[in-house]
Amino acid sequence: MSSDASSRLFDVAKRLMPGGVSSPVRAISPYPFYVSRAEGPRLWDVDGKQLIDYCLGYGPMILGHRHPEIMERVVRQLEQGWLYGTPSELEVRLAERIVDLYPSIDMLRFVNTGTEATMAAIRIARGYTGRDRIVKVEGGFHGAHDSVLVKAGSGATTLGIPDSLGVPKDTAKNTLQVPYNDLGAIEKVLTEFEGEVAAVIMEPVLGNIGPILPDAGYLEGVRKLTKDHDVILIFDEVITGFRLSLGGAQTHYGIVPDMTTLGKIIGGGFPIGVVGGKRELMEKVAPIGGIYQAGTFNGSPTSLAAGMATLDVLEKERILERLNSTGDDMRKALSQIVEDLGLNYSVVGIASTFKIFFGDAPKNYVEALSCDKAGYFAFFQRMLKSGIFLPPSQFETNFLSAAHSEDDINQTLEAYKSNLLG
Ligand SMILES: Cc1ncc(COP(=O)(O)O)c(C=O)c1O
């Protein structure tokens, strides 16, 4: 790949920002490509190279880049101003839509990122129950704050630092870990710490070392155990929300948690997070309750306008049905390629997510760690040379958007055929 300009920019960036980047997973070795523009399913780097994008901003861009309706609605909003420091009608209207779609959400608060949403959800659960401990699933990623940076997935696993330095021991000790797809482990921990656990927080489909799907009965079992032990169940649907179905994984699987966090897609590519839950929990949040959460940019009008436009397009054009069936076709075609090449790799995914694991399909974090990370990264580099941008890690989900055409997908499948073997 001709990448002179990217390489030069990275040389400067390394002096100015840790690892040259603003978020660790972007530090692609030997240097990341710098993007100058994006359109539909494509990115163009500063050297003019075109790439078909399956990273899609790590999930939010479900309609592809620069979708005209989102552009128009955001521009219209900008013309009305973009920060008021008072409520706007948009937040009421979008809150109504989200409450209608998510069975677990009676009330919500708009925040700016998924990280802020899970941070608030955990504080609300702790404030409501008066308990300090939480249970988290190993390899689950809920953003970059202290309570959840313990055996965390995503970039933390990719870079081999799932337990971050700087997290106080007194905080980490309150985060108990269980393997995914293991009901016995949850039962054990909830029994051992009876009366001490505020919440179980989990991605219903493990997206940040996967996708890894729940075994039949697993989510039902988690719901039952959390009810039996009087513990709040938080589904972190920052990835699964508006992707598995408009009502997220909870609607897809028919399991209603007590609280939900959302992000990514519902900001239409602009920063957003949502923390929501049952009325009795959310009524404990300031200003009506004693659990504090606040933010200058909460309910940012541009993010809400982009989110509302995204939801309108998804609903109006019944995009998820089409996209989910494209996902099925993609996974089938990839499985065939893997089989034809005689590789012992696994194709995983659900709805419009997919990935090839370089090894057996994992059921949990420990199994995911045993796949061929280095082999995957070399493959990622070869795909990049072929004009296909997959997330640069074995532990990140690949996403499809409504903008990927049949031709784009066929070109991608050809690239898989020629690059999987090396
Ligand atoms: C499931 C999940 N929760 C939370 C987050 C954090 O969201 P953000 O990056 O918007 O802070 C992520 C980010 O990838 C995520 O995948």
The ligand as an SDF file (V2000), in Angstrom:
LIG
                    3D

 16 16  0  0  0  0  0  0  0  0999 V2000
  -20.4450   -3.1850   24.5800 C   0  0  0  0  0  0  0  0  0  0  0  0
  -19.7620   -1.8670   24.7270 C   0  0  0  0  0  0  0  0  0  0  0  0
  -20.0220   -1.1120   25.8090 N   0  0  0  0  0  0  0  0  0  0  0  0
  -19.4560    0.0970   25.9730 C   0  0  0  0  0  0  0  0  0  0  0  0
  -18.5630    0.5860   25.0540 C   0  0  0  0  0  0  0  0  0  0  0  0
  -17.9480    1.9260   25.2470 C   0  0  0  0  0  0  0  0  0  0  0  0
  -18.5330    2.8170   24.3730 O   0  0  0  0  0  0  0  0  0  0  0  0
  -17.7520    4.1860   23.9570 P   0  0  0  0  0  0  0  0  0  0  0  0
  -16.5820    3.7790   23.1520 O   0  0  0  0  0  0  0  0  0  0  0  0
  -18.7950    4.9740   23.2120 O   0  0  0  0  0  0  0  0  0  0  0  0
  -17.3640    4.8410   25.2410 O   0  0  0  0  0  0  0  0  0  0  0  0
  -18.2560   -0.1660   23.9230 C   0  0  0  0  0  0  0  0  0  0  0  0
  -17.2840    0.3370   22.9240 C   0  0  0  0  0  0  0  0  0  0  0  0
  -16.8670   -0.3200   22.0340 O   0  0  0  0  0  0  0  0  0  0  0  0
  -18.8770   -1.4170   23.7550 C   0  0  0  0  0  0  0  0  0  0  0  0
  -18.6070   -2.1850   22.6880 O   0  0  0  0  0  0  0  0  0  0  0  0
  1  2  1  0
  2  3  1  0
  2 15  2  0
  3  4  2  0
  4  5  1  0
  5  6  1  0
  5 12  2  0
  6  7  1  0
  7  8  1  0
  8  9  2  0
  8 10  1  0
  8 11  1  0
 12 13  1  0
 12 15  1  0
 13 14  2  0
 15 16  1  0
M  END
$$$$
